[in-house]
Amino acid sequence: MKKNALDTKRKNSGFGLFKKYNYNIDEVIGVKGKEKYILYVDKKLIRIYRGNLASSPLLCSYVPVESAIFFSFLLEKSVLEKIDLDSYIETKVYEEAGVEETEEYIIKYKLVDKYQDPKYVVVETVIVPTNLINTHYKEVLEQTGYIDYLSFPAFAYKALYAEEILKKANDVFVVLLFDKIFLTFYSEGELVYIATLSSGLDKVYEALQSLQIKNFDIELFKKLLLKKGLNLDKYASNELAVLEIIKKEFANINKLIHEQLTKITSEYEVGGFDRLFITSEYGEILGVNEYFKEHSDLEVYNFEFYEKYNLDRLPIDPFLFLGMLETHYAYKYEDQTYNFSPFLREPTFFYRPSGKLFLITAGLILVMGAWPMYEFLKGWNYERKNNILQSEINKLQSNVNTLQAKVESLTNKEKSIKSEINRYEKDIAELKKFIEEVYKFKFSYMPKSQEIVDLTYYLDKFHVYLKDMSFANGEYVLHVYAYNNSNIPDMINELTQNGYDVYAKEVVLKDGKYKSEIRIKE
C-alpha cells in the first residue's frame, strides 16, 4: 500500500542535524556521463544543473538497457507461501539464467498475475552485475559517495502512470538497440512482460552496406536515421533506394514486434494493446511514428514523455527523465523495490548508530563528567580518520586492479606479436631457401633456365610454395606445399594443359599445409 506523501514529508522535516535525511524529494538531479539536469517536480520544470552533486536534491541515474540480463519463469501460486521468495529467485537465477556463478548481481523481480493458467504467476527478473554498478558510476560516487536511486526502464515506466503523465492502458514500450530490440509490456499501469529480440538496427545497417555508399559507417548511419529516417520528403530522387531498404528492414522489425504482441495476448489475460511507444538508442528516428501508424492498429508515440516538464526544450535522454520521475515517485511513497543503487545516502549524524551512541554518551557525561566525553570524541575522531583512509585504500586498490588489467592486455598483445614474428621468420627462411635453389639451378643448369622460369611463374600464379627441387635423368622433382587444398591440383592441371609431362603423388594435409611431390619430365 502506498504511504501518504504528506506523512513522508513530515518524516523528512526538521532542522539541521535533527532531520533524518538531508534530501528534498521534490527536486531530483539526473546524471548521465557529463550531462546533469534537475527536475523541480512542483513546478514541472527541467533545467541544466551546474551545482555540486552532493546537495539536497535527490541524485539519480539509470542502468543502460544493454547492461542487464533478463530471465522469466513460471511459479505455482501454491508454492509462494512455502518459500523464501528472494532466496528462491536468487538460486533460480544462478542455476538457470546463464549468469557467472562467481559474480555478484543485483536482482529485481516482478510477480505477474495475468498468466492464462490461474495456477501460476510469472516471475520477471532483471539482473545487473554489481561490478558494473561500481565501475559505471565511479565518477559520481567519488564526488558524493552515494546515488539515491538507480532506475531501470522496464520498471521506471510505472512512474508515468503513477504521476499521471500517461493514463492507464495496455501499452508496449519499444527501444531499438543496435543489436537487439528491447520490449516492455504494461497492462493497466502494471508490468506484464519483458522481451529482448536478437534482431536490431544492425540488420538495417548491414542491408544499407550493400549500396556501397561512400564513407558509410556507424556515425553516418546514425545521422541518416535521425535526419532522414523513414521520411520520404527528406530524400532526393537518387536516394530512394536507401529509403526502400530502410522501409524493408523496418517491416521486419514491425513483424517481430507484432509477433510478440500476439504471443502476449495468447498467453496472458490481456485483451489487446492500445498504444506503442518507440525510440532508439540513438534518439528519435525521423518518420518512425508515421511508419508504424501506417502498419499497425495501435496509437504510436515517441518517448518524449517529459514534454510538459521541458519548458527550456532541453535535449534530455528520455530514460534519464524516467529515472528522475521514478526517483521522485519512490521517495514520495517510500517504495524502493526497484532501486538498483547499493550506495544510498546515509542518514544525518544523530540517526546513525554512532550518532545515537553520541546522544546516549552525552547524557551520561552530564552526570559522570567530561572524561568519558573526551575519550569518546577521540575514538570518534579515530573512526572518522580510519574511514577516510579506508576510502583512499579502496581507490588505490581500484587503480591497481585497472593497471593489472592493462598489463595483462599488453602481455597478450606481446605474445600475439611474437607469434606473428615467428611465422614471418619461417616464411622468410623458406623464401630465402627457394631463392637459393633457383639461383643454383639457374647457373648450374643454364640450358634449363627457361624451364625454371616457367615453373616459377606457375608456382607464383597458384600460390604454391617450393620446399626443394632436384633434376636428374631428365626429370624435375619438386616438393611443394600450399595453404589451400585446390592450389596444387590447379597448378598441375595448367602445367598439363601447357604440354608438360607431369606426374604427382597424392596431396596430403600435414601441419596446416597441403603437401605433394611433383615430377616433370623434359
C-alpha positions as CSV (number, residue, x, y, z in Angstrom):
1,M,0.0,0.0,0.0
2,K,1.3,3.5,-0.9
3,K,2.1,5.7,2.0
4,N,0.7,9.2,2.2
5,A,3.1,11.8,0.7
6,L,2.4,14.2,3.5
7,D,3.4,11.7,6.1
8,T,6.7,11.2,4.2
9,K,7.4,14.9,4.1
10,R,6.8,15.1,7.8
11,K,9.3,12.3,8.5
12,N,11.9,14.2,6.5
13,S,11.1,17.6,8.1
14,G,13.1,19.2,10.8
15,F,16.2,21.3,11.0
16,G,19.9,20.7,10.8
17,L,21.3,17.5,12.3
18,F,17.8,16.6,13.7
19,K,16.4,16.0,10.2
20,K,16.7,12.2,9.4
21,Y,17.8,12.8,5.8
22,N,19.2,15.9,4.2
23,Y,17.4,15.5,0.8
24,N,14.5,17.2,-0.9
25,I,12.2,14.8,-2.6
26,D,10.7,17.5,-4.8
27,E,14.0,18.2,-6.5
28,V,15.8,15.5,-8.4
29,I,19.2,15.6,-10.2
30,G,19.7,13.2,-13.1
31,V,23.2,12.4,-14.2
32,K,24.3,10.6,-17.4
33,G,28.1,11.0,-18.1
34,K,28.7,14.7,-18.4
35,E,25.0,15.5,-18.6
36,K,23.4,16.9,-15.5
37,Y,19.7,18.0,-15.2
38,I,17.5,18.9,-12.3
39,L,13.8,18.3,-12.1
40,Y,11.7,20.7,-10.0
41,V,8.7,18.5,-9.5
42,D,6.3,21.0,-8.0
43,K,7.0,23.4,-10.9
44,K,7.2,20.6,-13.5
45,L,10.4,22.1,-14.9
46,I,13.7,20.6,-16.1
47,R,16.8,22.7,-16.1
48,I,20.5,22.1,-16.7
49,Y,22.2,21.5,-13.3
50,R,25.6,23.1,-12.7
51,G,25.8,22.9,-8.9
52,N,27.5,20.4,-6.6
53,L,26.1,16.9,-6.9
54,A,26.4,16.3,-3.1
55,S,23.5,18.6,-2.3
56,S,19.9,18.4,-1.0
57,P,18.1,17.3,-4.3
58,L,17.8,13.5,-4.8
59,L,20.6,12.2,-7.0
60,C,19.8,9.5,-9.6
61,S,20.8,7.8,-12.9
62,Y,19.7,4.7,-14.8
63,V,21.1,1.3,-15.7
64,P,21.6,1.0,-19.5
65,V,19.3,-1.5,-21.2
66,E,22.2,-3.3,-22.8
67,S,23.8,-3.9,-19.4
68,A,21.0,-6.0,-17.9
69,I,20.2,-9.7,-18.2
70,F,16.5,-10.8,-18.4
71,F,15.1,-14.0,-17.1
72,S,11.4,-15.1,-16.6
73,F,9.9,-18.3,-15.3
74,L,6.5,-19.7,-14.1
75,L,5.9,-20.3,-10.4
76,E,3.0,-22.1,-8.8
77,K,0.9,-19.9,-6.6
78,S,0.6,-22.7,-4.0
79,V,4.4,-22.6,-3.6
80,L,4.6,-18.8,-2.8
81,E,3.7,-19.1,0.9
82,K,6.1,-22.0,1.4
83,I,9.3,-20.5,0.3
84,D,11.6,-17.5,1.0
85,L,10.9,-15.9,-2.4
86,D,14.0,-13.7,-2.6
87,S,16.3,-16.7,-1.9
88,Y,14.4,-18.9,-4.2
89,I,14.6,-16.4,-7.1
90,E,18.3,-15.8,-6.5
91,T,19.0,-19.6,-6.6
92,K,16.9,-19.9,-9.7
93,V,18.8,-17.1,-11.4
94,Y,22.2,-18.6,-10.7
95,E,21.2,-22.1,-11.8
96,E,19.2,-21.3,-14.9
97,A,19.7,-17.7,-16.2
98,G,23.2,-18.3,-17.6
99,V,25.0,-15.9,-15.2
100,E,28.5,-16.3,-13.9
101,E,28.4,-18.2,-10.6
102,T,31.5,-16.3,-9.3
103,E,30.0,-12.8,-9.9
104,E,27.7,-10.9,-7.7
105,Y,24.4,-9.5,-9.1
106,I,21.6,-7.1,-8.1
107,I,18.3,-8.9,-8.8
108,K,15.0,-7.2,-9.0
109,Y,11.8,-9.0,-9.9
110,K,8.1,-8.5,-10.5
111,L,5.4,-11.2,-9.9
112,V,2.9,-11.0,-12.8
113,D,-0.5,-12.4,-12.0
114,K,-2.0,-12.3,-15.5
115,Y,-1.0,-15.7,-16.9
116,Q,-3.7,-17.6,-18.7
117,D,-3.3,-20.6,-16.3
118,P,-4.6,-19.2,-12.9
119,K,-2.4,-21.7,-11.0
120,Y,0.8,-19.8,-11.9
121,V,2.4,-16.4,-11.7
122,V,5.1,-15.3,-14.0
123,V,8.4,-14.1,-12.3
124,E,10.0,-11.4,-14.5
125,T,13.6,-10.6,-13.3
126,V,16.1,-8.0,-14.3
127,I,19.7,-8.9,-13.3
128,V,22.5,-6.4,-13.2
129,P,26.2,-7.2,-12.4
130,T,27.2,-5.4,-9.2
131,N,30.7,-4.8,-10.7
132,L,29.0,-2.8,-13.5
133,I,27.3,-0.5,-10.9
134,N,30.6,0.0,-9.1
135,T,32.6,1.0,-12.2
136,H,29.9,2.7,-14.4
137,Y,29.1,5.3,-11.8
138,K,32.6,5.6,-10.3
139,E,32.9,9.4,-11.0
140,V,29.6,10.2,-9.4
141,L,30.4,8.1,-6.3
142,E,33.8,9.8,-6.0
143,Q,32.1,13.1,-5.7
144,T,29.2,12.1,-3.4
145,G,29.7,8.6,-2.0
146,Y,26.1,7.9,-2.8
147,I,23.4,7.6,-5.5
148,D,19.9,7.9,-4.1
149,Y,18.3,5.9,-7.0
150,L,19.3,3.8,-10.0
151,S,16.4,3.0,-12.2
152,F,15.8,0.6,-15.0
153,P,13.5,1.5,-17.8
154,A,11.3,-1.7,-17.6
155,F,10.3,-0.7,-14.1
156,A,10.6,3.1,-14.5
157,Y,7.6,3.2,-16.9
158,K,5.3,2.6,-13.9
159,A,6.1,6.1,-12.7
160,L,4.5,7.5,-15.9
161,Y,1.1,6.2,-14.7
162,A,1.7,7.0,-11.0
163,E,2.5,10.6,-11.8
164,E,-0.4,10.7,-14.3
165,I,1.7,11.6,-17.3
166,L,0.1,8.6,-19.0
167,K,-3.4,7.3,-18.5
168,K,-3.6,3.6,-17.7
169,A,-3.9,1.4,-20.8
170,N,-2.3,-1.6,-22.5
171,D,1.0,-0.3,-23.8
172,V,4.2,-1.6,-25.4
173,F,7.4,0.3,-25.0
174,V,9.9,-0.4,-27.8
175,V,13.6,0.5,-27.7
176,L,15.6,-0.2,-30.9
177,L,19.2,-1.0,-30.0
178,F,21.9,-1.7,-32.5
179,D,21.9,-5.5,-32.0
180,K,18.6,-6.2,-30.3
181,I,15.0,-4.9,-29.7
182,F,14.0,-4.3,-26.1
183,L,10.3,-4.6,-25.4
184,T,8.3,-4.0,-22.2
185,F,4.6,-4.7,-22.0
186,Y,2.3,-2.9,-19.5
187,S,-1.4,-3.6,-18.8
188,E,-3.4,-1.0,-16.9
189,G,-0.3,0.5,-15.4
190,E,1.4,-2.8,-14.3
191,L,4.3,-4.6,-15.8
192,V,3.3,-7.8,-17.7
193,Y,6.3,-8.9,-19.8
194,I,9.9,-8.1,-20.8
195,A,11.4,-9.3,-24.0
196,T,14.6,-8.9,-26.0
197,L,14.7,-9.8,-29.7
198,S,18.1,-10.5,-31.3
199,S,17.3,-8.6,-34.4
200,G,18.0,-4.8,-34.1
201,L,19.2,-1.8,-36.1
202,D,22.3,-3.8,-37.2
203,K,20.1,-5.5,-39.8
204,V,19.3,-2.1,-41.3
205,Y,23.0,-1.1,-41.2
206,E,24.1,-4.4,-42.9
207,A,21.4,-4.0,-45.6
208,L,22.5,-0.5,-46.4
209,Q,26.1,-1.6,-46.8
210,S,25.0,-3.4,-50.0
211,L,24.6,0.0,-51.7
212,Q,28.3,0.7,-51.1
213,I,27.7,4.3,-50.0
214,K,30.9,6.3,-49.9
215,N,32.3,6.7,-46.3
216,F,29.4,4.8,-44.9
217,D,30.0,3.9,-41.2
218,I,28.1,3.8,-37.9
219,E,28.2,7.6,-37.4
220,L,26.8,8.2,-40.9
221,F,24.2,5.5,-40.3
222,K,23.1,7.3,-37.0
223,K,22.8,10.7,-38.8
224,L,20.8,9.1,-41.6
225,L,18.2,7.7,-39.2
226,L,17.9,10.9,-37.1
227,K,17.9,13.4,-40.0
228,K,16.1,11.4,-42.7
229,G,14.9,8.1,-41.3
230,L,11.7,6.9,-42.9
231,N,10.5,10.4,-44.1
232,L,10.1,10.4,-47.9
233,D,10.3,14.3,-48.0
234,K,13.9,14.2,-46.8
235,Y,15.2,12.0,-49.7
236,A,16.3,13.2,-53.2
237,S,15.1,11.1,-56.2
238,N,18.6,9.4,-56.4
239,E,18.4,8.4,-52.7
240,L,15.1,6.5,-52.9
241,A,17.0,3.2,-52.9
242,V,18.2,4.0,-49.4
243,L,14.7,4.7,-48.2
244,E,13.4,1.4,-49.7
245,I,16.0,-0.7,-47.9
246,I,15.2,1.1,-44.6
247,K,11.5,0.5,-45.1
248,K,12.1,-3.2,-45.9
249,E,14.1,-3.7,-42.7
250,F,11.6,-1.8,-40.6
251,A,8.9,-4.0,-42.0
252,N,10.8,-7.0,-40.5
253,I,11.1,-5.1,-37.2
254,N,7.4,-4.3,-37.2
255,K,6.6,-8.0,-37.9
256,L,8.8,-9.1,-34.9
257,I,7.0,-6.7,-32.6
258,H,3.6,-7.8,-33.7
259,E,4.5,-11.4,-33.2
260,Q,5.3,-10.6,-29.6
261,L,2.0,-8.7,-29.2
262,T,0.2,-11.8,-30.5
263,K,2.2,-14.0,-28.1
264,I,1.3,-11.8,-25.1
265,T,-2.4,-11.7,-25.9
266,S,-2.5,-15.5,-26.3
267,E,-0.6,-16.4,-23.1
268,Y,-1.7,-13.6,-20.8
269,E,-5.1,-12.2,-19.7
270,V,-4.6,-9.0,-21.8
271,G,-7.3,-8.2,-24.3
272,G,-5.1,-6.5,-26.9
273,F,-2.9,-3.4,-26.9
274,D,-3.7,0.3,-27.3
275,R,-0.5,2.2,-27.7
276,L,3.0,1.7,-28.9
277,F,5.8,4.0,-27.7
278,I,9.0,3.7,-29.7
279,T,12.6,5.1,-29.6
280,S,16.1,4.0,-30.4
281,E,19.5,4.1,-28.6
282,Y,20.4,7.0,-31.0
283,G,17.3,9.0,-30.2
284,E,14.0,9.6,-32.1
285,I,14.2,8.2,-35.7
286,L,12.6,10.6,-38.1
287,G,9.3,9.3,-39.5
288,V,9.3,6.1,-37.4
289,N,6.0,7.1,-35.7
290,E,4.2,7.7,-39.0
291,Y,5.6,4.4,-40.4
292,F,4.3,2.3,-37.5
293,K,0.9,4.1,-37.6
294,E,0.5,3.0,-41.2
295,H,1.4,-0.6,-40.4
296,S,-0.3,-1.0,-37.1
297,D,-3.7,-0.7,-35.4
298,L,-2.1,0.9,-32.4
299,E,-1.7,4.5,-31.5
300,V,2.0,5.3,-31.9
301,Y,4.1,7.8,-29.9
302,N,7.7,8.7,-29.3
303,F,9.4,8.8,-25.9
304,E,9.1,12.5,-25.2
305,F,7.1,11.9,-22.0
306,Y,8.7,15.0,-20.5
307,E,7.3,17.5,-23.0
308,K,5.2,19.4,-20.5
309,Y,8.1,19.4,-18.0
310,N,10.7,20.5,-20.5
311,L,9.9,24.3,-20.7
312,D,13.5,25.0,-21.8
313,R,13.3,22.4,-24.6
314,L,16.5,20.6,-23.4
315,P,17.7,17.5,-25.3
316,I,17.4,15.2,-22.3
317,D,17.7,11.5,-22.6
318,P,14.2,10.0,-22.1
319,F,15.5,7.2,-19.9
320,L,17.2,9.8,-17.6
321,F,13.9,11.6,-17.3
322,L,12.1,8.4,-16.5
323,G,14.8,7.7,-13.8
324,M,14.2,11.2,-12.3
325,L,10.5,10.7,-12.3
326,E,10.7,7.3,-10.7
327,T,13.2,8.6,-8.1
328,H,10.6,11.2,-7.0
329,Y,7.9,8.6,-7.0
330,A,9.9,6.1,-5.0
331,Y,10.9,8.6,-2.3
332,K,7.5,10.2,-2.2
333,Y,5.8,6.9,-1.4
334,E,8.8,5.2,0.3
335,D,8.9,2.4,-2.3
336,Q,12.5,1.3,-3.0
337,T,11.5,-2.0,-4.6
338,Y,13.2,-1.3,-7.9
339,N,16.1,0.8,-6.8
340,F,19.4,-0.8,-8.2
341,S,21.6,1.5,-6.2
342,P,23.7,-0.2,-3.4
343,F,25.1,3.3,-2.5
344,L,22.3,5.0,-0.6
345,R,22.8,8.3,1.2
346,E,23.5,7.8,5.0
347,P,21.1,9.3,7.5
348,T,22.2,12.5,9.2
349,F,24.5,12.1,12.1
350,F,22.1,11.6,15.0
351,Y,20.2,8.9,13.1
352,R,23.3,6.8,12.6
353,P,24.4,4.3,15.3
354,S,27.4,6.4,16.1
355,G,25.1,9.5,16.5
356,K,22.7,7.6,18.7
357,L,25.6,6.4,20.8
358,F,26.8,10.0,20.9
359,L,23.5,11.2,22.4
360,I,23.5,8.5,25.0
361,T,27.1,9.2,25.9
362,A,26.4,12.9,26.1
363,G,23.6,12.3,28.6
364,L,25.9,10.1,30.7
365,I,28.7,12.7,30.6
366,L,26.4,15.3,32.0
367,V,26.1,13.0,35.0
368,M,29.6,11.4,35.2
369,G,31.8,14.2,33.9
370,A,33.9,15.3,30.9
371,W,36.5,12.5,30.8
372,P,34.3,9.9,29.1
373,M,33.3,12.6,26.6
374,Y,36.9,13.2,25.8
375,E,37.6,9.5,25.3
376,F,34.5,9.2,23.1
377,L,35.4,12.1,20.9
378,K,38.9,10.8,20.5
379,G,37.6,7.4,19.4
380,W,35.1,9.0,17.1
381,N,37.8,11.1,15.5
382,Y,39.9,8.0,15.0
383,E,37.0,6.2,13.4
384,R,36.4,9.2,11.0
385,K,40.1,9.2,10.0
386,N,40.1,5.4,9.6
387,N,37.1,5.7,7.3
388,I,38.9,8.4,5.2
389,L,42.0,6.2,5.0
390,Q,39.9,3.1,4.1
391,S,38.3,5.1,1.3
392,E,41.7,6.1,0.0
393,I,42.8,2.5,0.2
394,N,39.8,1.4,-1.8
395,K,40.5,4.0,-4.5
396,L,44.2,2.9,-4.7
397,Q,43.2,-0.7,-4.9
398,S,40.8,0.1,-7.8
399,N,43.7,1.8,-9.6
400,V,45.9,-1.2,-9.0
401,N,43.2,-3.5,-10.5
402,T,43.0,-1.3,-13.6
403,L,46.7,-1.3,-14.1
404,Q,46.9,-5.0,-13.7
405,A,44.3,-5.5,-16.4
406,K,46.3,-3.2,-18.7
407,V,49.5,-5.2,-18.0
408,E,47.7,-8.4,-18.8
409,S,46.3,-6.9,-22.0
410,L,49.8,-5.7,-23.1
411,T,51.3,-9.1,-22.3
412,N,48.7,-10.8,-24.5
413,K,49.5,-8.4,-27.3
414,E,53.2,-9.1,-26.9
415,K,52.6,-12.8,-27.3
416,S,50.5,-12.2,-30.4
417,I,53.2,-10.1,-32.0
418,K,55.9,-12.6,-31.2
419,S,53.8,-15.3,-32.8
420,E,53.4,-13.2,-35.9
421,I,57.2,-12.5,-36.0
422,N,57.9,-16.3,-35.8
423,R,55.6,-17.0,-38.6
424,Y,57.1,-14.3,-40.8
425,E,60.6,-15.6,-40.0
426,K,59.6,-19.0,-41.1
427,D,58.2,-17.7,-44.3
428,I,61.3,-15.6,-45.0
429,A,63.6,-18.6,-44.3
430,E,61.6,-20.7,-46.8
431,L,61.6,-17.9,-49.4
432,K,65.3,-17.5,-48.9
433,K,65.8,-21.2,-49.4
434,F,63.7,-21.1,-52.6
435,I,65.7,-18.2,-54.0
436,E,68.9,-20.1,-53.3
437,E,67.5,-23.1,-55.1
438,V,66.5,-21.1,-58.1
439,Y,69.9,-19.4,-58.2
440,K,71.7,-22.7,-58.0
441,F,69.6,-24.2,-60.8
442,K,69.8,-21.1,-63.0
443,F,73.6,-21.0,-63.0
444,S,74.3,-24.8,-62.6
445,Y,71.9,-25.7,-65.4
446,M,71.9,-22.8,-67.8
447,P,70.1,-24.7,-70.6
448,K,67.3,-25.4,-68.1
449,S,66.8,-21.7,-67.0
450,Q,63.8,-21.0,-69.2
451,E,62.0,-24.1,-67.8
452,I,62.8,-23.0,-64.3
453,V,61.4,-19.5,-65.1
454,D,58.3,-21.1,-66.3
455,L,57.9,-23.3,-63.3
456,T,58.5,-20.3,-61.0
457,Y,55.7,-18.5,-62.9
458,Y,53.2,-21.3,-62.2
459,L,54.3,-21.6,-58.6
460,D,53.6,-17.9,-58.0
461,K,50.4,-17.9,-60.0
462,F,48.8,-20.6,-58.0
463,H,50.3,-19.6,-54.6
464,V,52.2,-22.9,-54.3
465,Y,55.4,-22.8,-52.3
466,L,58.6,-24.8,-53.2
467,K,60.3,-26.6,-50.4
468,D,63.1,-28.1,-52.6
469,M,63.8,-29.1,-56.2
470,S,66.1,-31.5,-58.0
471,F,66.9,-32.5,-61.5
472,A,68.2,-35.9,-62.5
473,N,67.8,-38.3,-65.5
474,G,65.8,-35.7,-67.4
475,E,63.2,-35.2,-64.7
476,Y,62.5,-32.4,-62.3
477,V,61.4,-33.4,-58.8
478,L,59.6,-30.7,-56.8
479,H,58.5,-30.9,-53.2
480,V,55.8,-28.3,-52.8
481,Y,53.2,-27.1,-50.3
482,A,50.2,-24.7,-50.2
483,Y,47.7,-23.3,-47.7
484,N,44.6,-24.0,-49.8
485,N,43.6,-27.6,-50.9
486,S,42.9,-26.6,-54.5
487,N,46.2,-24.7,-55.3
488,I,48.4,-27.7,-56.1
489,P,45.8,-29.5,-58.2
490,D,45.1,-26.3,-60.1
491,M,48.8,-25.8,-60.9
492,I,49.2,-29.4,-62.1
493,N,46.2,-29.1,-64.3
494,E,47.5,-26.0,-66.0
495,L,51.0,-27.5,-66.4
496,T,49.4,-30.5,-68.2
497,Q,47.4,-28.2,-70.4
498,N,50.5,-26.4,-71.4
499,G,52.3,-29.5,-72.6
500,Y,54.2,-30.6,-69.6
501,D,54.6,-34.3,-68.8
502,V,53.5,-34.1,-65.1
503,Y,53.2,-36.8,-62.5
504,A,52.2,-36.1,-58.9
505,K,51.7,-38.1,-55.8
506,E,48.7,-37.5,-53.6
507,V,48.2,-34.1,-51.9
508,V,48.3,-34.6,-48.1
509,L,47.4,-32.2,-45.3
510,K,50.1,-32.0,-42.6
511,D,51.0,-29.3,-40.0
512,G,48.3,-27.0,-41.5
513,K,49.8,-27.3,-45.1
514,Y,48.8,-29.2,-48.2
515,K,52.0,-31.1,-49.4
516,S,52.8,-33.1,-52.5
517,E,55.7,-34.4,-54.7
518,I,55.5,-33.4,-58.4
519,R,57.7,-35.0,-61.1
520,I,58.0,-33.2,-64.5
521,K,59.8,-34.9,-67.4
522,E,61.6,-32.9,-70.1
